[in-house]
């Protein structure tokens, strides 16, 4: 029985691309947006835009209410204890940098920061640069053949000198859930700060921060069917108090004179300047939309589509998966074919996939690959998209081999 998405009509961008002869299979990079989000974005601007938290006039008060309502929705989505644990940033990358600078004074030369071999540059480079600034050792946790962080080796590498562990929940290249519970337990036993990159994981299922028990959890709006330019930093209350202010001006100042200043506590103390007001309000609308869906039905749909994707790739000679993906995406290479050449021929056929290193150059180097093709699925994709993909892949490979 063909797999159809009952939510496809809710996404004007998908319908517009379809009318243009395009199919969109690059959802791990960024997702298309539901109509309700577009309405919220236009509504904010069309009804009178204003800055938040500062003005007493009606537009400013209205914008502030909508902005803070999104903070509450994010807290509820993640099951945080309070909305004050949610800092709204200008993207997930900014949130990682906030932590790397905000926690900097907690490290001494010789301390260790542990990451994994699969990390996205956003959860690698801030820690790499922190290590260079403070004379720290960056410890890289290896993977097993399937693409999972090797727990046995992690137990040997996470030790008394480990002061921070930063790992992804779901790999954007390998499509595997990582063993967070065990990793966080190993780090907690050493008193280390724990950071989880949830940019991919938050899209595929609801995750309970109180049960997860990490210190910090970071995700981005644009992958979660929301607008770009907005990130989310969840912090455990005790961990939040460890952060030093890192950007200065505007929203985060409580009192200032020419010689000194006092700064607000979190969350506003870490939201310097004019925040992405429209984007935050629109993210709230996306969460409303996602919350209205049957989560089990979405999960079932994505799983069925993913199984079809893996089966179709396995049926084609010379196609090799990168790792053993479990959900949402599949990265692959083809024997004797350069990934850029293949991506070019797919693009010419209106098939939007991603090629290259996927912001994980060190991982590709460890795997001995110049790059890979990644197909990533959204809740609006259906079997007709996969049929187009496989037909286009067959045609491209016929030309390249």
Buried (B, 14 or more C-beta within 10 A) or exposed (E): EEBEBBBBEBBEBBBEBBEEEBBBBBBBBBBBBBBBBBEBBEBBEEEEEBBBBEEEEEBBBBBBEBBBBBBBBBBEBBBBEEBBBBBBBBBBBBBBBBBBBBBEEBBEEEBBBBBBBBBBBBBBBBBBBBBEEBEBEBBBBBBBEEBBBBBEEBBEBBBEBBBBBBBBBBBBBBBBBBBBEEBBBBBBEBEBBBBBBBBBBBBBBEBEBEEBBBBBBBBBBBBBBBBBBBBBBBBBEEBBEBBEBBBEEBBBBEEEEEEEBEBBBBBBBBBBEEBBBBBBBBBBBBBBBBEEBEEEEBBEBBBBBBEBBBEBBEEEEEBEBBBBBBBBBBBBBBEEBBBEBBBEBBBEBBBBBBBBBBBBEBBBEBBEBEBBBBBBBBBBBBBBBBBBBBEBBEBBBEEBE
